[in-house]
Amino acid sequence: QVQVVESGGGLVQAGGSLRLSCTASGLTFESYTMAWFRQAPGNERERVSQISWGGGSINYADSVKGRFTSSRDNAKNTLYLQMNSLKPEDTAMYYCAASRQFWPRGRADFDYWGQGTQVTVSS
């Protein structure tokens, strides 16, 4: 069965960095577009980044452009999110999601989700 597991979250001071990882099993990883979402209390779930099968197409939310970098290692079935220059407003639960579509439009197009990893940025 499919399993999607995030790791790497934690507590960091503003201006610091974290690297999140997402490892998927039970699927053909290279056939899935992968994305990071985040959700803070009281907010809607926001798509942070999206990366296509081979990493050739990547999109970022405006709020993280220039600070976050998404990448994937298909040989390791792993998705990454390098987060630099973190701000308190980046505090959220971060979720990894997988879609069979090459370029999914929204949450409904994602087939598998992880349980999330908490990122807390203190000031």
DOGUNU-722512 format. One record per atom (N, C-alpha, C, O, CB): residue number from 1; x, y, z; residue in one letter; atom name. Coordinates in nm, 3 decimals. Glycine has a CB too. Example, Ala and Ser with C-alpha at 12.3 -4.5 7.8 and 13.67 -1.06 7.14 Angstrom:
2
 seq      px      py      pz type atom
   1   1.319  -0.569   0.780    A    N
   1   1.230  -0.450   0.780    A   CA
   1   1.320  -0.330   0.780    A    C
   1   1.424  -0.332   0.846    A    O
   1   1.131  -0.447   0.905    A   CB
   2   1.285  -0.225   0.708    S    N
   2   1.367  -0.106   0.714    S   CA
   2   1.290   0.003   0.787    S    C
   2   1.341   0.114   0.804    S    O
   2   1.408  -0.060   0.572    S   CB
END
This chain:
123
 seq      px      py      pz type atom
   1   0.082  -0.117   0.000    Q    N
   1   0.000   0.000   0.000    Q   CA
   1   0.087   0.125   0.000    Q    C
   1   0.204   0.122   0.039    Q    O
   1  -0.094  -0.001   0.119    Q   CB
   2   0.028   0.234  -0.044    V    N
   2   0.102   0.357  -0.056    V   CA
   2   0.121   0.422   0.080    V    C
   2   0.030   0.428   0.162    V    O
   2   0.030   0.453  -0.151    V   CB
   3   0.242   0.470   0.101    Q    N
   3   0.273   0.542   0.223    Q   CA
   3   0.356   0.665   0.188    Q    C
   3   0.453   0.655   0.113    Q    O
   3   0.347   0.452   0.323    Q   CB
   4   0.317   0.779   0.242    V    N
   4   0.386   0.904   0.220    V   CA
   4   0.421   0.960   0.357    V    C
   4   0.333   0.981   0.440    V    O
   4   0.300   1.005   0.137    V   CB
   5   0.549   0.984   0.381    V    N
   5   0.594   1.022   0.514    V   CA
   5   0.686   1.143   0.506    V    C
   5   0.788   1.140   0.436    V    O
   5   0.666   0.905   0.583    V   CB
   6   0.649   1.249   0.578    E    N
   6   0.731   1.368   0.585    E   CA
   6   0.822   1.364   0.707    E    C
   6   0.793   1.298   0.806    E    O
   6   0.643   1.493   0.589    E   CB
   7   0.933   1.435   0.698    S    N
   7   1.023   1.448   0.811    S   CA
   7   1.102   1.577   0.796    S    C
   7   1.103   1.638   0.689    S    O
   7   1.117   1.326   0.821    S   CB
   8   1.167   1.617   0.903    G    N
   8   1.254   1.733   0.898    G   CA
   8   1.201   1.859   0.961    G    C
   8   1.273   1.958   0.971    G    O
   8   1.287   1.760   0.761    G   CB
   9   1.077   1.857   1.004    G    N
   9   1.022   1.974   1.069    G   CA
   9   1.083   1.996   1.206    G    C
   9   1.152   1.910   1.259    G    O
   9   0.872   1.961   1.080    G   CB
  10   1.055   2.111   1.260    G    N
  10   1.107   2.143   1.391    G   CA
  10   1.092   2.290   1.423    G    C
  10   1.019   2.363   1.356    G    O
  10   1.250   2.104   1.401    G   CB
  11   1.161   2.331   1.527    L    N
  11   1.160   2.469   1.572    L   CA
  11   1.288   2.538   1.528    L    C
  11   1.398   2.486   1.549    L    O
  11   1.144   2.477   1.726    L   CB
  12   1.273   2.653   1.468    V    N
  12   1.388   2.728   1.419    V   CA
  12   1.363   2.877   1.439    V    C
  12   1.248   2.923   1.435    V    O
  12   1.416   2.696   1.270    V   CB
  13   1.469   2.952   1.460    Q    N
  13   1.456   3.096   1.474    Q   CA
  13   1.439   3.162   1.338    Q    C
  13   1.482   3.110   1.235    Q    O
  13   1.578   3.154   1.545    Q   CB
  14   1.374   3.277   1.339    A    N
  14   1.358   3.353   1.216    A   CA
  14   1.494   3.377   1.151    A    C
  14   1.592   3.408   1.218    A    O
  14   1.288   3.487   1.244    A   CB
  15   1.497   3.361   1.020    G    N
  15   1.620   3.373   0.945    G   CA
  15   1.694   3.243   0.927    G    C
  15   1.789   3.235   0.849    G    O
  15   1.708   3.469   1.011    G   CB
  16   1.653   3.141   0.998    G    N
  16   1.717   3.012   0.989    G   CA
  16   1.666   2.928   0.874    G    C
  16   1.587   2.974   0.791    G    O
  16   1.699   2.938   1.116    G   CB
  17   1.712   2.805   0.870    S    N
  17   1.679   2.714   0.761    S   CA
  17   1.637   2.578   0.813    S    C
  17   1.678   2.535   0.920    S    O
  17   1.798   2.700   0.667    S   CB
  18   1.554   2.513   0.734    L    N
  18   1.517   2.375   0.757    L   CA
  18   1.507   2.305   0.623    L    C
  18   1.480   2.368   0.520    L    O
  18   1.383   2.365   0.834    L   CB
  19   1.530   2.177   0.624    R    N
  19   1.513   2.095   0.504    R   CA
  19   1.413   1.985   0.534    R    C
  19   1.438   1.898   0.618    R    O
  19   1.648   2.036   0.456    R   CB
  20   1.301   1.989   0.466    L    N
  20   1.201   1.886   0.480    L   CA
  20   1.222   1.776   0.378    L    C
  20   1.268   1.801   0.266    L    O
  20   1.061   1.945   0.467    L   CB
  21   1.189   1.655   0.417    S    N
  21   1.195   1.542   0.326    S   CA
  21   1.061   1.471   0.324    S    C
  21   0.987   1.473   0.422    S    O
  21   1.307   1.445   0.367    S   CB
  22   1.032   1.410   0.213    C    N
  22   0.911   1.330   0.198    C   CA
  22   0.949   1.205   0.122    C    C
  22   0.995   1.213   0.008    C    O
  22   0.798   1.410   0.127    C   CB
  23   0.928   1.092   0.184    T    N
  23   0.959   0.965   0.120    T   CA
  23   0.830   0.889   0.093    T    C
  23   0.747   0.872   0.181    T    O
  23   1.053   0.881   0.208    T   CB
  24   0.815   0.845  -0.030    A    N
  24   0.696   0.772  -0.071    A   CA
  24   0.732   0.628  -0.103    A    C
  24   0.838   0.600  -0.158    A    O
  24   0.630   0.840  -0.191    A   CB
  25   0.643   0.539  -0.070    S    N
  25   0.660   0.398  -0.102    S   CA
  25   0.528   0.341  -0.151    S    C
  25   0.421   0.395  -0.124    S    O
  25   0.712   0.320   0.021    S   CB
  26   0.538   0.231  -0.221    G    N
  26   0.418   0.167  -0.273    G   CA
  26   0.363   0.228  -0.399    G    C
  26   0.251   0.197  -0.439    G    O
  26   0.314   0.169  -0.170    G   CB
  27   0.440   0.314  -0.461    L    N
  27   0.400   0.375  -0.587    L   CA
  27   0.521   0.392  -0.677    L    C
  27   0.635   0.382  -0.633    L    O
  27   0.331   0.510  -0.562    L   CB
  28   0.493   0.418  -0.804    T    N
  28   0.599   0.447  -0.899    T   CA
  28   0.629   0.596  -0.888    T    C
  28   0.564   0.678  -0.953    T    O
  28   0.560   0.406  -1.045    T   CB
  29   0.725   0.628  -0.807    F    N
  29   0.748   0.766  -0.766    F   CA
  29   0.768   0.861  -0.884    F    C
  29   0.717   0.973  -0.884    F    O
  29   0.868   0.774  -0.675    F   CB
  30   0.841   0.816  -0.984    E    N
  30   0.871   0.903  -1.098    E   CA
  30   0.749   0.933  -1.184    E    C
  30   0.757   1.017  -1.274    E    O
  30   0.978   0.840  -1.182    E   CB
  31   0.638   0.865  -1.160    S    N
  31   0.515   0.891  -1.233    S   CA
  31   0.420   0.984  -1.159    S    C
  31   0.306   1.003  -1.201    S    O
  31   0.445   0.761  -1.262    S   CB
  32   0.466   1.042  -1.050    Y    N
  32   0.385   1.131  -0.971    Y   CA
  32   0.446   1.270  -0.962    Y    C
  32   0.563   1.286  -0.930    Y    O
  32   0.365   1.074  -0.832    Y   CB
  33   0.363   1.369  -0.991    T    N
  33   0.400   1.505  -0.956    T   CA
  33   0.383   1.521  -0.806    T    C
  33   0.284   1.476  -0.748    T    O
  33   0.314   1.609  -1.036    T   CB
  34   0.479   1.585  -0.744    M    N
  34   0.479   1.599  -0.599    M   CA
  34   0.466   1.745  -0.559    M    C
  34   0.509   1.835  -0.631    M    O
  34   0.607   1.539  -0.541    M   CB
  35   0.406   1.766  -0.445    A    N
  35   0.385   1.902  -0.398    A   CA
  35   0.398   1.909  -0.247    A    C
  35   0.377   1.811  -0.175    A    O
  35   0.250   1.953  -0.443    A   CB
  36   0.431   2.028  -0.201    W    N
  36   0.425   2.062  -0.059    W   CA
  36   0.310   2.158  -0.037    W    C
  36   0.293   2.256  -0.109    W    O
  36   0.558   2.123  -0.010    W   CB
  37   0.231   2.129   0.064    F    N
  37   0.126   2.217   0.111    F   CA
  37   0.157   2.254   0.255    F    C
  37   0.234   2.185   0.323    F    O
  37  -0.015   2.151   0.098    F   CB
  38   0.097   2.361   0.300    R    N
  38   0.108   2.395   0.441    R   CA
  38  -0.024   2.453   0.490    R    C
  38  -0.101   2.510   0.413    R    O
  38   0.224   2.493   0.464    R   CB
  39  -0.046   2.437   0.618    Q    N
  39  -0.167   2.489   0.678    Q   CA
  39  -0.137   2.537   0.819    Q    C
  39  -0.091   2.461   0.904    Q    O
  39  -0.278   2.383   0.679    Q   CB
  40  -0.163   2.664   0.842    A    N
  40  -0.151   2.722   0.974    A   CA
  40  -0.289   2.731   1.037    A    C
  40  -0.389   2.736   0.965    A    O
  40  -0.084   2.861   0.966    A   CB
  41  -0.297   2.733   1.168    P    N
  41  -0.428   2.744   1.234    P   CA
  41  -0.508   2.863   1.184    P    C
  41  -0.457   2.975   1.179    P    O
  41  -0.410   2.753   1.385    P   CB
  42  -0.633   2.838   1.148    G    N
  42  -0.719   2.944   1.099    G   CA
  42  -0.704   2.975   0.952    G    C
  42  -0.780   3.055   0.897    G    O
  42  -0.695   3.065   1.175    G   CB
  43  -0.608   2.914   0.887    N    N
  43  -0.584   2.939   0.745    N   CA
  43  -0.623   2.818   0.661    N    C
  43  -0.631   2.706   0.710    N    O
  43  -0.438   2.974   0.720    N   CB
  44  -0.647   2.844   0.534    E    N
  44  -0.670   2.736   0.441    E   CA
  44  -0.538   2.670   0.405    E    C
  44  -0.431   2.730   0.416    E    O
  44  -0.742   2.787   0.315    E   CB
  45  -0.548   2.547   0.361    R    N
  45  -0.429   2.477   0.317    R   CA
  45  -0.377   2.542   0.189    R    C
  45  -0.451   2.561   0.093    R    O
  45  -0.458   2.327   0.294    R   CB
  46  -0.251   2.575   0.189    E    N
  46  -0.188   2.650   0.082    E   CA
  46  -0.084   2.564   0.012    E    C
  46  -0.004   2.496   0.077    E    O
  46  -0.124   2.777   0.135    E   CB
  47  -0.086   2.566  -0.119    R    N
  47   0.018   2.495  -0.194    R   CA
  47   0.144   2.578  -0.195    R    C
  47   0.145   2.692  -0.241    R    O
  47  -0.029   2.464  -0.339    R   CB
  48   0.250   2.521  -0.145    V    N
  48   0.377   2.590  -0.132    V   CA
  48   0.462   2.573  -0.257    V    C
  48   0.520   2.670  -0.307    V    O
  48   0.453   2.538  -0.011    V   CB
  49   0.468   2.452  -0.308    S    N
  49   0.550   2.423  -0.424    S   CA
  49   0.498   2.299  -0.492    S    C
  49   0.426   2.219  -0.433    S    O
  49   0.697   2.406  -0.385    S   CB
  50   0.535   2.284  -0.618    Q    N
  50   0.495   2.169  -0.696    Q   CA
  50   0.608   2.137  -0.794    Q    C
  50   0.666   2.228  -0.854    Q    O
  50   0.361   2.195  -0.771    Q   CB
  51   0.638   2.010  -0.809    I    N
  51   0.747   1.969  -0.896    I   CA
  51   0.704   1.847  -0.976    I    C
  51   0.651   1.751  -0.921    I    O
  51   0.874   1.938  -0.814    I   CB
  52   0.727   1.853  -1.106    S    N
  52   0.680   1.749  -1.196    S   CA
  52   0.768   1.625  -1.190    S    C
  52   0.869   1.622  -1.119    S    O
  52   0.674   1.802  -1.338    S   CB
  53   0.729   1.524  -1.266    W    N
  53   0.788   1.391  -1.258    W   CA
  53   0.940   1.389  -1.253    W    C
  53   0.999   1.325  -1.165    W    O
  53   0.743   1.312  -1.375    W   CB
  54   1.003   1.458  -1.346    G    N
  54   1.148   1.460  -1.353    G   CA
  54   1.212   1.586  -1.298    G    C
  54   1.333   1.604  -1.309    G    O
  54   1.191   1.441  -1.492    G   CB
  55   1.131   1.673  -1.241    G    N
  55   1.182   1.796  -1.184    G   CA
  55   1.195   1.910  -1.284    G    C
  55   1.252   2.014  -1.252    G    O
  55   1.313   1.771  -1.122    G   CB
  56   1.142   1.891  -1.405    G    N
  56   1.157   1.992  -1.507    G   CA
  56   1.065   2.112  -1.494    G    C
  56   1.094   2.219  -1.548    G    O
  56   1.136   1.931  -1.637    G   CB
  57   0.956   2.095  -1.423    S    N
  57   0.861   2.204  -1.402    S   CA
  57   0.839   2.221  -1.254    S    C
  57   0.798   2.128  -1.184    S    O
  57   0.727   2.177  -1.475    S   CB
  58   0.867   2.341  -1.205    I    N
  58   0.853   2.371  -1.063    I   CA
  58   0.782   2.503  -1.046    I    C
  58   0.816   2.602  -1.112    I    O
  58   0.990   2.374  -0.994    I   CB
  59   0.684   2.506  -0.959    N    N
  59   0.615   2.629  -0.924    N   CA
  59   0.620   2.650  -0.774    N    C
  59   0.623   2.555  -0.696    N    O
  59   0.469   2.626  -0.972    N   CB
  60   0.622   2.777  -0.735    Y    N
  60   0.622   2.815  -0.595    Y   CA
  60   0.515   2.918  -0.567    Y    C
  60   0.481   2.999  -0.653    Y    O
  60   0.759   2.869  -0.554    Y   CB
  61   0.462   2.913  -0.448    A    N
  61   0.376   3.021  -0.404    A   CA
  61   0.456   3.149  -0.395    A    C
  61   0.575   3.147  -0.363    A    O
  61   0.310   2.988  -0.268    A   CB
  62   0.391   3.261  -0.423    D    N
  62   0.460   3.389  -0.419    D   CA
  62   0.524   3.415  -0.283    D    C
  62   0.628   3.479  -0.273    D    O
  62   0.365   3.502  -0.453    D   CB
  63   0.461   3.366  -0.179    S    N
  63   0.508   3.392  -0.045    S   CA
  63   0.642   3.326  -0.013    S    C
  63   0.709   3.364   0.083    S    O
  63   0.406   3.346   0.053    S   CB
  64   0.682   3.228  -0.092    V    N
  64   0.807   3.156  -0.063    V   CA
  64   0.910   3.167  -0.174    V    C
  64   1.021   3.117  -0.159    V    O
  64   0.778   3.012  -0.038    V   CB
  65   0.876   3.231  -0.284    K    N
  65   0.970   3.244  -0.394    K   CA
  65   1.098   3.314  -0.350    K    C
  65   1.095   3.415  -0.280    K    O
  65   0.907   3.320  -0.511    K   CB
  66   1.208   3.257  -0.392    G    N
  66   1.337   3.312  -0.356    G   CA
  66   1.391   3.262  -0.225    G    C
  66   1.508   3.283  -0.193    G    O
  66   1.328   3.457  -0.352    G   CB
  67   1.307   3.195  -0.147    R    N
  67   1.350   3.145  -0.016    R   CA
  67   1.346   2.994  -0.007    R    C
  67   1.430   2.932   0.058    R    O
  67   1.263   3.204   0.092    R   CB
  68   1.248   2.933  -0.073    F    N
  68   1.231   2.788  -0.068    F   CA
  68   1.272   2.727  -0.201    F    C
  68   1.255   2.787  -0.307    F    O
  68   1.085   2.750  -0.034    F   CB
  69   1.327   2.607  -0.194    T    N
  69   1.364   2.533  -0.314    T   CA
  69   1.314   2.390  -0.304    T    C
  69   1.346   2.318  -0.209    T    O
  69   1.517   2.536  -0.335    T   CB
  70   1.236   2.349  -0.402    S    N
  70   1.187   2.212  -0.407    S   CA
  70   1.273   2.130  -0.501    S    C
  70   1.317   2.179  -0.606    S    O
  70   1.039   2.208  -0.451    S   CB
  71   1.298   2.007  -0.465    S    N
  71   1.372   1.917  -0.550    S   CA
  71   1.325   1.774  -0.524    S    C
  71   1.252   1.748  -0.429    S    O
  71   1.525   1.930  -0.525    S   CB
  72   1.366   1.685  -0.610    R    N
  72   1.329   1.545  -0.589    R   CA
  72   1.442   1.455  -0.635    R    C
  72   1.517   1.488  -0.727    R    O
  72   1.200   1.512  -0.663    R   CB
  73   1.452   1.342  -0.570    D    N
  73   1.547   1.239  -0.606    D   CA
  73   1.467   1.113  -0.632    D    C
  73   1.430   1.040  -0.539    D    O
  73   1.655   1.217  -0.493    D   CB
  74   1.439   1.088  -0.758    N    N
  74   1.353   0.975  -0.792    N   CA
  74   1.415   0.841  -0.757    N    C
  74   1.344   0.744  -0.728    N    O
  74   1.320   0.979  -0.940    N   CB
  75   1.547   0.833  -0.759    A    N
  75   1.613   0.709  -0.722    A   CA
  75   1.591   0.674  -0.576    A    C
  75   1.597   0.558  -0.537    A    O
  75   1.761   0.718  -0.750    A   CB
  76   1.566   0.776  -0.494    K    N
  76   1.541   0.756  -0.352    K   CA
  76   1.395   0.770  -0.313    K    C
  76   1.360   0.762  -0.196    K    O
  76   1.622   0.853  -0.273    K   CB
  77   1.309   0.790  -0.412    N    N
  77   1.166   0.810  -0.386    N   CA
  77   1.143   0.922  -0.285    N    C
  77   1.059   0.911  -0.196    N    O
  77   1.102   0.680  -0.336    N   CB
  78   1.219   1.029  -0.299    T    N
  78   1.217   1.134  -0.199    T   CA
  78   1.199   1.272  -0.260    T    C
  78   1.261   1.305  -0.361    T    O
  78   1.343   1.129  -0.117    T   CB
  79   1.115   1.349  -0.197    L    N
  79   1.091   1.489  -0.229    L   CA
  79   1.152   1.573  -0.118    L    C
  79   1.148   1.535  -0.001    L    O
  79   0.939   1.519  -0.246    L   CB
  80   1.209   1.688  -0.155    Y    N
  80   1.271   1.776  -0.057    Y   CA
  80   1.213   1.916  -0.067    Y    C
  80   1.163   1.958  -0.171    Y    O
  80   1.422   1.779  -0.077    Y   CB
  81   1.222   1.987   0.043    L    N
  81   1.193   2.130   0.044    L   CA
  81   1.298   2.197   0.131    L    C
  81   1.295   2.186   0.254    L    O
  81   1.049   2.159   0.096    L   CB
  82   1.388   2.268   0.066    Q    N
  82   1.487   2.346   0.138    Q   CA
  82   1.428   2.482   0.168    Q    C
  82   1.391   2.556   0.076    Q    O
  82   1.619   2.359   0.057    Q   CB
  83   1.419   2.516   0.294    M    N
  83   1.357   2.640   0.337    M   CA
  83   1.462   2.728   0.402    M    C
  83   1.519   2.693   0.505    M    O
  83   1.240   2.613   0.435    M   CB
  84   1.489   2.841   0.340    N    N
  84   1.586   2.936   0.391    N   CA
  84   1.517   3.066   0.428    N    C
  84   1.403   3.092   0.388    N    O
  84   1.696   2.962   0.287    N   CB
  85   1.586   3.147   0.505    S    N
  85   1.534   3.278   0.546    S   CA
  85   1.393   3.267   0.602    S    C
  85   1.304   3.342   0.564    S    O
  85   1.536   3.375   0.428    S   CB
  86   1.376   3.174   0.691    L    N
  86   1.243   3.146   0.743    L   CA
  86   1.188   3.263   0.823    L    C
  86   1.261   3.334   0.892    L    O
  86   1.246   3.022   0.829    L   CB
  87   1.058   3.280   0.811    K    N
  87   0.986   3.386   0.878    K   CA
  87   0.881   3.325   0.970    K    C
  87   0.837   3.213   0.948    K    O
  87   0.921   3.482   0.776    K   CB
  88   0.839   3.398   1.074    P    N
  88   0.734   3.346   1.160    P   CA
  88   0.607   3.307   1.084    P    C
  88   0.539   3.212   1.123    P    O
  88   0.699   3.449   1.265    P   CB
  89   0.576   3.377   0.978    E    N
  89   0.457   3.344   0.900    E   CA
  89   0.470   3.214   0.822    E    C
  89   0.372   3.168   0.764    E    O
  89   0.428   3.456   0.806    E   CB
  90   0.588   3.154   0.820    D    N
  90   0.605   3.022   0.761    D   CA
  90   0.562   2.911   0.855    D    C
  90   0.555   2.795   0.816    D    O
  90   0.749   3.002   0.719    D   CB
  91   0.534   2.946   0.978    T    N
  91   0.491   2.846   1.076    T   CA
  91   0.363   2.779   1.029    T    C
  91   0.263   2.845   1.002    T    O
  91   0.470   2.911   1.213    T   CB
  92   0.366   2.648   1.021    A    N
  92   0.252   2.571   0.971    A   CA
  92   0.283   2.423   0.979    A    C
  92   0.397   2.383   1.000    A    O
  92   0.215   2.612   0.827    A   CB
  93   0.180   2.345   0.960    M    N
  93   0.199   2.203   0.934    M   CA
  93   0.224   2.188   0.785    M    C
  93   0.147   2.237   0.703    M    O
  93   0.076   2.118   0.982    M   CB
  94   0.331   2.121   0.750    Y    N
  94   0.368   2.102   0.611    Y   CA
  94   0.336   1.961   0.568    Y    C
  94   0.375   1.864   0.634    Y    O
  94   0.517   2.133   0.590    Y   CB
  95   0.265   1.950   0.457    Y    N
  95   0.220   1.822   0.405    Y   CA
  95   0.281   1.793   0.269    Y    C
  95   0.297   1.883   0.186    Y    O
  95   0.069   1.819   0.397    Y   CB
  96   0.313   1.670   0.248    C    N
  96   0.359   1.621   0.119    C   CA
  96   0.242   1.553   0.048    C    C
  96   0.166   1.479   0.111    C    O
  96   0.479   1.523   0.135    C   CB
  97   0.228   1.577  -0.080    A    N
  97   0.119   1.518  -0.156    A   CA
  97   0.167   1.471  -0.292    A    C
  97   0.259   1.529  -0.350    A    O
  97   0.004   1.618  -0.172    A   CB
  98   0.104   1.366  -0.343    A    N
  98   0.141   1.306  -0.470    A   CA
  98   0.021   1.300  -0.563    A    C
  98  -0.089   1.266  -0.521    A    O
  98   0.198   1.166  -0.448    A   CB
  99   0.044   1.335  -0.689    S    N
  99  -0.061   1.333  -0.789    S   CA
  99  -0.018   1.255  -0.911    S    C
  99   0.095   1.267  -0.958    S    O
  99  -0.099   1.475  -0.828    S   CB
 100  -0.108   1.175  -0.963    R    N
 100  -0.082   1.103  -1.087    R   CA
 100  -0.086   1.195  -1.208    R    C
 100  -0.032   1.161  -1.314    R    O
 100  -0.182   0.991  -1.105    R   CB
 101  -0.148   1.310  -1.194    Q    N
 101  -0.150   1.407  -1.302    Q   CA
 101  -0.014   1.473  -1.317    Q    C
 101   0.058   1.493  -1.219    Q    O
 101  -0.257   1.511  -1.277    Q   CB
 102   0.019   1.508  -1.440    F    N
 102   0.146   1.573  -1.464    F   CA
 102   0.150   1.712  -1.401    F    C
 102   0.251   1.752  -1.344    F    O
 102   0.173   1.583  -1.613    F   CB
 103   0.039   1.784  -1.410    W    N
 103   0.032   1.917  -1.353    W   CA
 103  -0.103   1.937  -1.286    W    C
 103  -0.194   1.997  -1.344    W    O
 103   0.055   2.024  -1.461    W   CB
 104  -0.117   1.887  -1.164    P    N
 104  -0.244   1.898  -1.092    P   CA
 104  -0.281   2.043  -1.064    P    C
 104  -0.194   2.128  -1.043    P    O
 104  -0.238   1.821  -0.961    P   CB
 105  -0.413   2.071  -1.064    R    N
 105  -0.461   2.207  -1.046    R   CA
 105  -0.480   2.245  -0.900    R    C
 105  -0.456   2.359  -0.861    R    O
 105  -0.590   2.225  -1.119    R   CB
 106  -0.522   2.150  -0.820    G    N
 106  -0.552   2.180  -0.682    G   CA
 106  -0.556   2.057  -0.595    G    C
 106  -0.519   1.948  -0.638    G    O
 106  -0.683   2.252  -0.674    G   CB
 107  -0.600   2.076  -0.473    R    N
 107  -0.598   1.971  -0.373    R   CA
 107  -0.669   1.844  -0.418    R    C
 107  -0.624   1.734  -0.388    R    O
 107  -0.659   2.020  -0.246    R   CB
 108  -0.780   1.859  -0.490    A    N
 108  -0.859   1.745  -0.532    A   CA
 108  -0.785   1.655  -0.630    A    C
 108  -0.823   1.540  -0.649    A    O
 108  -0.987   1.791  -0.593    A   CB
 109  -0.682   1.707  -0.693    D    N
 109  -0.607   1.632  -0.792    D   CA
 109  -0.494   1.550  -0.731    D    C
 109  -0.424   1.478  -0.803    D    O
 109  -0.552   1.725  -0.895    D   CB
 110  -0.476   1.559  -0.602    F    N
 110  -0.371   1.484  -0.536    F   CA
 110  -0.428   1.355  -0.478    F    C
 110  -0.533   1.355  -0.412    F    O
 110  -0.305   1.568  -0.425    F   CB
 111  -0.359   1.248  -0.503    D    N
 111  -0.409   1.115  -0.470    D   CA
 111  -0.365   1.065  -0.334    D    C
 111  -0.437   0.989  -0.269    D    O
 111  -0.365   1.019  -0.574    D   CB
 112  -0.248   1.106  -0.290    Y    N
 112  -0.194   1.059  -0.164    Y   CA
 112  -0.136   1.174  -0.085    Y    C
 112  -0.077   1.267  -0.141    Y    O
 112  -0.088   0.952  -0.187    Y   CB
 113  -0.152   1.166   0.046    W    N
 113  -0.106   1.270   0.137    W   CA
 113  -0.033   1.210   0.255    W    C
 113  -0.067   1.102   0.304    W    O
 113  -0.224   1.353   0.185    W   CB
 114   0.069   1.281   0.300    G    N
 114   0.133   1.244   0.423    G   CA
 114   0.059   1.301   0.543    G    C
 114  -0.040   1.373   0.528    G    O
 114   0.276   1.290   0.424    G   CB
 115   0.107   1.268   0.661    Q    N
 115   0.044   1.312   0.784    Q   CA
 115   0.088   1.451   0.827    Q    C
 115   0.025   1.512   0.914    Q    O
 115   0.072   1.214   0.893    Q   CB
 116   0.194   1.500   0.770    G    N
 116   0.241   1.633   0.799    G   CA
 116   0.359   1.636   0.895    G    C
 116   0.378   1.545   0.975    G    O
 116   0.131   1.714   0.854    G   CB
 117   0.436   1.742   0.884    T    N
 117   0.544   1.768   0.978    T   CA
 117   0.538   1.915   1.017    T    C
 117   0.524   2.002   0.931    T    O
 117   0.683   1.730   0.917    T   CB
 118   0.550   1.941   1.145    Q    N
 118   0.531   2.076   1.196    Q   CA
 118   0.657   2.159   1.182    Q    C
 118   0.767   2.115   1.218    Q    O
 118   0.487   2.072   1.342    Q   CB
 119   0.641   2.279   1.128    V    N
 119   0.748   2.377   1.121    V   CA
 119   0.706   2.498   1.203    V    C
 119   0.601   2.557   1.179    V    O
 119   0.780   2.417   0.973    V   CB
 120   0.788   2.533   1.300    T    N
 120   0.760   2.648   1.384    T   CA
 120   0.879   2.743   1.378    T    C
 120   0.992   2.704   1.408    T    O
 120   0.730   2.605   1.530    T   CB
 121   0.852   2.866   1.340    V    N
 121   0.957   2.967   1.328    V   CA
 121   0.933   3.072   1.435    V    C
 121   0.829   3.138   1.435    V    O
 121   0.958   3.030   1.185    V   CB
 122   1.027   3.087   1.523    S    N
 122   1.014   3.181   1.633    S   CA
 122   1.082   3.312   1.598    S    C
 122   1.174   3.317   1.516    S    O
 122   1.073   3.122   1.761    S   CB
 123   1.036   3.418   1.661    S    N
 123   1.096   3.549   1.644    S   CA
 123   1.182   3.587   1.762    S    C
 123   1.240   3.695   1.764    S    O
 123   0.989   3.654   1.622    S   CB
END
